[in-house]
Amino acid sequence: MASGRRIRRLLVANRGEIAARVVRTCTRLGVESVLAASDADLRSLPARLADRVVRLGPAAPSASYLDPAAVVRAAVAVGADAVHPGYGFLSENPALARACADAGVVFVGPDPGVLAAVGDKLSARAHAVAAGLPVVPGGEATDLAGARAVAAEVGYPLLVKAVGGGGGRGMKLVRDPADLAHVLDLAVSEAAAAFGDPRVYLERFVASGRHVEVQVLGDGTDAVALGDRDCSVQRRYQKLLEEAPAPLLPARLRRDMAEAALALARHLGYRGLGTVELLVDRERGTFSFLEMNARIQVEHPVTELVTGLDLVAEQLAVAEGLPLRLRQEDVVLTGHAVECRINAEDWAHDFRPSPGQVRRVVLPAGDGIRVDTAVQGGSVVPPFYDSLLAKLVVHGTDRADALARARAALRLLRIEGPATTVPLHEALLADPEFRAGGVDTTFFERFLGAAGPRPVGVR
């Protein structure tokens, strides 16, 4: 439930660039920030930016960032009014939200019941249907016979998805009926290991689909839509680049998608920041519900740049129990924004992870350029966590201007030490199909096939 009290001290239960991002808003708002850091992050940039640091546990995520009891103990120990979970880790975990409530600490996010409702992908589909949203044809597969029955109805190709999955994880493509049994066994095993939930379901694969999402903000009573984003540039269902607003969407389709996202948020009594992810069928000009992410997204900066809003500040206001500070007519989108995720990965060697020490960092600056990062010269990229190093986010008067500014900024960006995906993004932004706009989720494989030999070297 909403707290109805002012947040004066916030425990930031995350790491890397999102931890630094939340701390900076706290500083601007006059909220004391306490970083809950693992042993690997006690000397990180977010630790230096925060007002205080508390040890959360060992470097292994299971003993620190993924331990609800450790997070709540840290919050109580420092007298925090609230916990901000960032994204990933425990950000959508109902157990953490319940534990916070039991300890009298505000969880900056939706209520536990809503987290459970949308975290279970089958439950989320049912709520979407109840709210009037179209869904991609599919169904649960409890065994091979059931999977074959669903597949006969859905047709091939299809996706096998983990019920407890998210963020593109736990998804496998099946093109041939002969592969279903093997892929199903593999998906069930991986789902159990990764999410503690072996359930999977099947869903029709839309070959020419675009991944478009609508940002919503709710106060438990009403909600507003904060525009849409295109996240179709993906590798193995992991997003690489995002932009806002989604290019080349018909106005009516854009409006219908926003209204659908709001219908779901209102149906749920949604409180907090959330993202309704939709699959746009380019051939039919229709959309279907995919899932809802009940947290702040990695790609939230592109929405901030086109709306002029601080989404973390809006999260905190709603968590304090305040009604929405925005009406729908207050949301005005200006220009275009693009975000490039810079990862510690070696593009020349099949995106191999590249942990290690960062020797030097040079960040571009200037009008319309924003870099969200937690790395600097001397930082160590540990092998325990996600490989995201930085997000280069650029705003322009229109899409062409934003892409030109992004290309110029990439040429200036240097993160020396680990191999990074800066050269990949330089090639992506120069690609004619991407520059034309409106690519689908199969674009990146075509891009890789056309890219030829990949540049080797540290950027």
C-alpha positions as CSV (number, residue, x, y, z in Angstrom):
1,M,0.0,0.0,0.0
2,A,1.0,3.6,-0.5
3,S,2.9,5.0,2.6
4,G,1.3,8.4,3.1
5,R,4.5,9.6,4.6
6,R,7.5,11.5,3.4
7,I,10.6,9.6,2.2
8,R,13.6,11.2,3.9
9,R,16.1,8.3,3.8
10,L,16.1,5.9,0.9
11,L,17.9,2.6,0.7
12,V,19.1,1.9,-2.9
13,A,19.2,-1.8,-3.2
14,N,21.0,-2.2,-6.6
15,R,24.3,-1.5,-8.3
16,G,25.9,0.0,-11.4
17,E,24.3,2.8,-13.4
18,I,20.8,2.5,-12.0
19,A,22.1,2.9,-8.5
20,A,24.0,6.0,-9.5
21,R,20.9,7.2,-11.3
22,V,18.6,6.9,-8.3
23,V,21.2,8.5,-6.0
24,R,21.4,11.5,-8.2
25,T,17.6,12.1,-8.0
26,C,17.8,11.7,-4.2
27,T,20.5,14.4,-4.1
28,R,18.4,16.7,-6.2
29,L,15.3,16.1,-4.0
30,G,17.2,16.4,-0.7
31,V,16.5,12.8,0.2
32,E,19.3,11.0,2.0
33,S,20.6,8.0,0.0
34,V,22.0,4.9,1.5
35,L,23.6,2.4,-1.0
36,A,23.2,-1.3,-0.1
37,A,26.3,-2.7,-1.8
38,S,27.9,-6.1,-2.1
39,D,31.6,-6.6,-1.4
40,A,32.3,-6.1,-5.1
41,D,30.7,-2.7,-5.1
42,L,31.7,-1.1,-1.8
43,R,34.2,1.2,-3.6
44,S,32.1,1.8,-6.7
45,L,31.1,5.2,-8.1
46,P,27.5,4.8,-6.7
47,A,29.1,4.2,-3.3
48,R,31.0,7.4,-3.5
49,L,27.9,9.3,-4.7
50,A,25.6,8.1,-2.0
51,D,25.4,9.8,1.4
52,R,26.1,6.5,3.1
53,V,27.0,2.9,2.3
54,V,25.9,-0.3,4.0
55,R,27.3,-3.7,3.3
56,L,24.7,-6.0,1.8
57,G,26.7,-9.2,1.6
58,P,29.2,-11.1,-0.5
59,A,29.7,-10.5,-4.2
60,A,27.6,-13.4,-5.3
61,P,24.1,-12.0,-6.2
62,S,22.3,-14.8,-4.3
63,A,24.0,-13.7,-1.1
64,S,23.4,-10.0,-1.6
65,Y,21.3,-8.3,-4.2
66,L,19.0,-11.4,-4.6
67,D,18.5,-11.9,-0.8
68,P,15.2,-10.2,0.3
69,A,16.0,-10.7,4.0
70,A,19.4,-9.0,3.6
71,V,17.9,-6.0,1.9
72,V,15.3,-5.5,4.6
73,R,17.8,-6.0,7.4
74,A,19.9,-3.3,5.8
75,A,17.0,-1.0,5.4
76,V,16.0,-1.4,9.1
77,A,19.6,-1.1,10.3
78,V,20.0,2.3,8.7
79,G,16.5,3.5,9.5
80,A,15.5,3.9,5.9
81,D,11.9,5.0,5.2
82,A,11.9,3.2,1.8
83,V,13.7,0.8,-0.5
84,H,14.2,1.5,-4.2
85,P,15.0,-1.8,-5.9
86,G,16.1,-0.4,-9.3
87,Y,15.6,-2.9,-12.1
88,G,16.6,-6.6,-12.3
89,F,17.5,-8.5,-9.1
90,L,14.5,-8.2,-6.7
91,S,12.8,-5.3,-8.4
92,E,9.7,-7.4,-9.3
93,N,9.8,-9.8,-6.4
94,P,6.6,-9.9,-4.3
95,A,8.6,-11.4,-1.4
96,L,10.7,-8.3,-1.0
97,A,7.6,-6.0,-1.2
98,R,5.9,-8.1,1.5
99,A,9.0,-8.1,3.7
100,C,9.3,-4.4,3.4
101,A,5.7,-3.9,4.4
102,D,6.1,-6.2,7.4
103,A,9.1,-4.2,8.5
104,G,7.3,-0.9,8.1
105,V,9.5,0.1,5.2
106,V,8.0,1.5,1.9
107,F,8.7,-0.5,-1.2
108,V,9.2,1.8,-4.2
109,G,7.1,-0.2,-6.6
110,P,3.7,-1.8,-7.0
111,D,1.9,-3.7,-4.2
112,P,2.8,-7.4,-3.7
113,G,-0.4,-8.6,-5.2
114,V,0.1,-6.7,-8.4
115,L,3.7,-7.8,-8.6
116,A,2.6,-11.4,-8.3
117,A,-0.2,-10.9,-10.8
118,V,2.0,-9.5,-13.6
119,G,5.2,-11.4,-12.7
120,D,3.5,-14.7,-13.5
121,K,3.2,-14.5,-17.3
122,L,0.1,-16.6,-17.5
123,S,-1.6,-14.5,-14.9
124,A,-0.5,-11.4,-16.7
125,R,-2.1,-12.7,-19.9
126,A,-5.3,-13.4,-18.1
127,H,-5.4,-9.9,-16.6
128,A,-4.7,-8.4,-20.0
129,V,-7.6,-10.3,-21.5
130,A,-9.8,-9.2,-18.7
131,A,-8.8,-5.6,-19.4
132,G,-9.7,-6.0,-23.0
133,L,-6.2,-6.3,-24.5
134,P,-5.5,-8.7,-27.4
135,V,-3.0,-11.4,-26.6
136,V,-0.7,-13.4,-28.9
137,P,-2.4,-16.9,-29.3
138,G,-0.9,-19.4,-27.0
139,G,-1.3,-21.5,-23.8
140,E,0.3,-23.3,-20.9
141,A,2.2,-26.6,-21.6
142,T,2.1,-28.9,-18.6
143,D,3.6,-31.8,-20.5
144,L,4.6,-32.8,-24.0
145,A,1.1,-34.0,-25.0
146,G,-0.3,-30.6,-23.8
147,A,2.4,-28.8,-25.6
148,R,1.6,-30.6,-28.9
149,A,-2.0,-29.7,-28.5
150,V,-1.3,-26.1,-28.0
151,A,1.2,-26.1,-30.9
152,A,-1.4,-27.6,-33.2
153,E,-3.7,-24.7,-32.3
154,V,-1.1,-22.0,-32.4
155,G,1.0,-23.2,-35.4
156,Y,4.7,-23.0,-36.1
157,P,7.0,-21.3,-35.6
158,L,6.3,-20.7,-32.0
159,L,8.1,-19.6,-28.8
160,V,8.5,-21.5,-25.6
161,K,8.4,-19.1,-22.7
162,A,9.1,-19.4,-19.0
163,V,6.1,-18.4,-16.9
164,G,8.4,-16.8,-14.3
165,G,10.8,-15.3,-16.9
166,G,11.3,-11.8,-17.9
167,G,13.7,-9.4,-19.6
168,G,14.0,-11.7,-22.6
169,R,15.3,-14.6,-20.6
170,G,13.7,-18.1,-20.7
171,M,12.6,-17.9,-24.3
172,K,13.3,-20.4,-27.1
173,L,12.1,-20.5,-30.7
174,V,10.8,-23.7,-32.2
175,R,10.4,-23.9,-36.0
176,D,10.0,-27.6,-36.6
177,P,7.5,-29.9,-34.7
178,A,10.3,-32.5,-34.5
179,D,12.2,-30.1,-32.2
180,L,9.4,-29.4,-29.7
181,A,10.1,-32.2,-27.3
182,H,13.8,-31.4,-27.0
183,V,13.2,-27.6,-26.7
184,L,10.5,-28.1,-24.2
185,D,12.7,-30.2,-21.9
186,L,15.5,-27.7,-22.2
187,A,13.1,-24.8,-21.5
188,V,11.6,-26.5,-18.4
189,S,15.1,-27.2,-17.0
190,E,16.4,-23.7,-17.6
191,A,13.2,-22.1,-16.2
192,A,13.5,-24.1,-13.0
193,A,17.2,-23.2,-12.6
194,A,16.9,-19.5,-13.5
195,F,13.5,-18.6,-11.9
196,G,12.7,-21.5,-9.5
197,D,9.5,-22.1,-11.6
198,P,9.6,-24.9,-14.2
199,R,6.3,-23.8,-15.8
200,V,6.4,-22.8,-19.5
201,Y,3.8,-21.8,-22.1
202,L,3.7,-21.6,-25.9
203,E,3.1,-18.6,-27.9
204,R,2.8,-17.9,-31.6
205,F,6.0,-16.4,-33.1
206,V,5.3,-13.3,-35.1
207,A,8.1,-13.2,-37.7
208,S,7.6,-9.5,-38.6
209,G,6.9,-8.2,-35.1
210,R,8.0,-5.0,-33.6
211,H,8.6,-4.8,-29.9
212,V,7.0,-1.5,-28.7
213,E,6.3,-0.6,-25.1
214,V,4.2,2.0,-23.4
215,Q,5.4,3.7,-20.2
216,V,2.7,4.1,-17.6
217,L,2.5,5.7,-14.2
218,G,-0.3,5.0,-11.7
219,D,-1.2,6.0,-8.2
220,G,-3.5,3.0,-7.5
221,T,-6.6,5.0,-8.6
222,D,-5.7,6.4,-12.0
223,A,-2.9,6.2,-14.5
224,V,-1.2,8.2,-17.3
225,A,0.7,7.1,-20.3
226,L,4.1,8.6,-20.8
227,G,4.6,7.8,-24.5
228,D,6.0,4.7,-26.2
229,R,9.4,3.3,-27.0
230,D,10.7,1.0,-29.7
231,C,12.9,-1.9,-28.4
232,S,13.0,-4.1,-31.5
233,V,16.8,-4.1,-31.9
234,Q,17.5,-7.3,-29.9
235,R,20.0,-10.1,-29.8
236,R,18.6,-13.3,-28.4
237,Y,15.7,-11.4,-27.0
238,Q,18.0,-9.0,-25.1
239,K,17.6,-5.3,-26.0
240,L,20.5,-3.5,-27.5
241,L,19.1,-0.1,-28.5
242,E,15.9,1.8,-27.8
243,E,14.2,4.9,-29.1
244,A,11.3,7.1,-28.2
245,P,8.8,7.6,-29.6
246,A,8.6,4.5,-31.7
247,P,9.1,5.5,-35.3
248,L,6.7,5.0,-38.2
249,L,3.7,4.0,-36.1
250,P,0.3,5.1,-37.5
251,A,-1.3,7.7,-35.2
252,R,-4.4,5.5,-34.6
253,L,-2.3,2.5,-33.7
254,R,-0.2,4.5,-31.3
255,R,-3.3,5.9,-29.6
256,D,-4.9,2.5,-29.3
257,M,-1.7,1.1,-27.7
258,A,-1.6,3.8,-25.1
259,E,-5.3,3.3,-24.3
260,A,-4.7,-0.4,-24.0
261,A,-1.8,0.1,-21.6
262,L,-3.9,2.5,-19.5
263,A,-6.8,0.0,-19.5
264,L,-4.5,-2.7,-18.0
265,A,-3.0,-0.3,-15.4
266,R,-6.5,0.8,-14.3
267,H,-7.7,-2.8,-14.2
268,L,-4.8,-3.7,-11.9
269,G,-5.2,-0.6,-9.7
270,Y,-1.6,-0.1,-10.6
271,R,0.6,2.1,-8.3
272,G,4.1,3.0,-9.5
273,L,6.0,3.1,-12.7
274,G,5.4,0.2,-15.1
275,T,5.8,-0.8,-18.7
276,V,3.3,-2.6,-20.9
277,E,5.2,-4.5,-23.6
278,L,3.4,-5.0,-26.9
279,L,4.1,-6.9,-30.1
280,V,3.2,-5.0,-33.2
281,D,2.4,-7.1,-36.3
282,R,3.8,-5.0,-39.2
283,E,1.9,-7.0,-41.8
284,R,-1.5,-6.8,-40.1
285,G,-1.1,-3.4,-38.5
286,T,-2.3,-4.8,-35.2
287,F,-0.8,-5.3,-31.7
288,S,-0.9,-7.9,-29.0
289,F,0.0,-7.9,-25.3
290,L,3.4,-9.5,-24.4
291,E,4.0,-8.8,-20.7
292,M,4.1,-6.0,-18.1
293,N,7.3,-5.0,-16.3
294,A,6.4,-3.7,-12.9
295,R,9.6,-1.6,-12.3
296,I,11.7,1.1,-13.9
297,Q,13.2,0.0,-17.2
298,V,16.8,0.1,-18.4
299,E,15.6,2.3,-21.3
300,H,13.6,4.8,-19.2
301,P,16.0,7.7,-20.1
302,V,14.6,8.0,-23.6
303,T,11.2,8.6,-22.1
304,E,12.6,11.2,-19.7
305,L,14.3,13.1,-22.6
306,V,11.1,13.3,-24.7
307,T,8.8,14.1,-21.8
308,G,11.1,16.3,-19.7
309,L,10.2,14.2,-16.6
310,D,12.3,12.6,-13.9
311,L,10.7,9.2,-13.6
312,V,12.5,8.3,-10.4
313,A,11.1,11.4,-8.8
314,E,7.6,10.4,-9.9
315,Q,8.2,6.9,-8.5
316,L,9.1,8.4,-5.1
317,A,6.1,10.7,-5.1
318,V,3.7,7.9,-5.8
319,A,5.4,5.7,-3.1
320,E,4.8,8.5,-0.6
321,G,1.1,8.1,-1.3
322,L,0.7,11.3,-3.3
323,P,-1.9,11.3,-6.2
324,L,-0.6,11.6,-9.7
325,R,1.1,15.0,-10.3
326,L,0.3,14.7,-14.0
327,R,-2.8,14.7,-16.0
328,Q,-2.7,13.0,-19.4
329,E,-2.9,16.4,-21.2
330,D,0.2,17.4,-19.3
331,V,2.3,14.8,-21.1
332,V,3.8,16.4,-24.1
333,L,6.4,14.7,-26.2
334,T,9.2,16.8,-27.7
335,G,11.7,15.6,-30.3
336,H,13.2,12.1,-30.5
337,A,15.6,10.2,-28.2
338,V,17.8,7.1,-28.8
339,E,19.7,5.0,-26.2
340,C,22.7,2.8,-27.0
341,R,23.5,0.1,-24.3
342,I,27.2,-0.1,-24.0
343,N,28.2,-3.5,-22.7
344,A,31.5,-5.1,-21.7
345,E,31.3,-7.6,-24.5
346,D,33.5,-8.5,-27.4
347,W,31.5,-8.2,-30.6
348,A,34.4,-9.6,-32.6
349,H,34.2,-12.9,-30.6
350,D,30.5,-13.7,-30.4
351,F,29.8,-11.1,-27.7
352,R,32.0,-12.8,-25.2
353,P,31.8,-11.1,-21.8
354,S,34.8,-8.9,-21.1
355,P,35.3,-8.2,-17.4
356,G,38.4,-6.5,-16.0
357,Q,39.8,-3.2,-15.0
358,V,38.8,0.0,-16.8
359,R,41.9,2.1,-17.5
360,R,40.4,5.3,-18.9
361,V,36.9,6.7,-19.6
362,V,36.1,9.6,-21.9
363,L,32.5,10.6,-22.0
364,P,30.9,12.8,-24.6
365,A,29.1,15.9,-23.5
366,G,27.0,18.6,-25.0
367,D,23.5,19.7,-25.9
368,G,21.1,16.7,-25.9
369,I,23.8,14.2,-24.8
370,R,23.4,12.1,-21.6
371,V,25.5,9.2,-20.3
372,D,24.3,7.1,-17.5
373,T,27.2,5.1,-16.1
374,A,28.9,3.9,-13.0
375,V,32.3,3.3,-14.5
376,Q,35.3,5.6,-14.5
377,G,39.1,5.2,-14.8
378,G,40.2,2.5,-12.3
379,S,36.8,0.9,-12.0
380,V,36.7,-2.9,-12.1
381,V,34.0,-4.7,-14.1
382,P,33.3,-7.8,-12.0
383,P,32.3,-11.1,-13.6
384,F,29.3,-11.6,-11.2
385,Y,26.8,-9.3,-12.8
386,D,25.2,-8.0,-16.0
387,S,27.7,-6.6,-18.5
388,L,26.1,-3.1,-18.9
389,L,28.7,-0.4,-18.5
390,A,26.9,2.7,-19.7
391,K,23.9,4.0,-21.6
392,L,24.5,6.7,-24.2
393,V,21.2,8.6,-24.5
394,V,20.8,11.4,-27.1
395,H,17.9,13.7,-27.8
396,G,17.3,15.6,-31.0
397,T,14.7,17.7,-32.7
398,D,13.6,14.7,-34.7
399,R,14.8,11.2,-35.4
400,A,17.4,12.1,-38.0
401,D,18.9,14.7,-35.7
402,A,19.0,12.3,-32.8
403,L,20.7,9.6,-34.8
404,A,23.3,12.1,-36.1
405,R,24.0,13.3,-32.6
406,A,24.3,9.7,-31.4
407,R,26.8,8.8,-34.1
408,A,28.9,11.9,-33.2
409,A,28.8,11.1,-29.5
410,L,29.8,7.4,-30.1
411,R,32.9,8.6,-31.9
412,L,33.9,10.5,-28.8
413,L,33.1,7.8,-26.2
414,R,36.0,5.8,-24.9
415,I,35.9,3.1,-22.3
416,E,39.4,1.6,-22.4
417,G,40.3,-1.8,-20.9
418,P,37.5,-4.3,-21.5
419,A,36.2,-4.8,-25.0
420,T,32.9,-2.9,-25.4
421,T,30.0,-2.7,-27.8
422,V,30.7,0.9,-28.9
423,P,31.8,-0.3,-32.4
424,L,28.7,-2.3,-32.7
425,H,26.5,0.7,-32.1
426,E,28.5,2.8,-34.6
427,A,27.7,0.1,-37.2
428,L,24.1,-0.2,-36.2
429,L,23.4,3.6,-36.5
430,A,25.0,3.6,-39.9
431,D,22.9,0.7,-41.2
432,P,20.5,1.7,-43.9
433,E,17.6,-0.5,-42.8
434,F,17.8,0.8,-39.2
435,R,18.1,4.4,-40.4
436,A,14.9,4.0,-42.4
437,G,13.1,3.2,-39.1
438,G,10.5,0.7,-38.0
439,V,12.7,-2.5,-38.0
440,D,11.3,-5.7,-36.5
441,T,12.8,-8.1,-34.0
442,T,14.5,-10.1,-36.7
443,F,16.5,-7.1,-38.0
444,F,19.6,-7.7,-35.8
445,E,20.3,-11.2,-37.3
446,R,20.1,-9.7,-40.8
447,F,22.4,-6.9,-39.7
448,L,25.0,-9.4,-38.3
449,G,24.8,-11.3,-41.6
450,A,25.5,-8.2,-43.6
451,A,28.1,-6.7,-41.2
452,G,30.9,-8.9,-42.5
453,P,34.2,-9.0,-40.5
454,R,33.8,-7.3,-37.2
455,P,36.2,-4.7,-35.8
456,V,38.7,-5.9,-33.3
457,G,40.0,-3.5,-30.7
458,V,39.2,-1.8,-27.4
459,R,36.8,1.1,-27.4
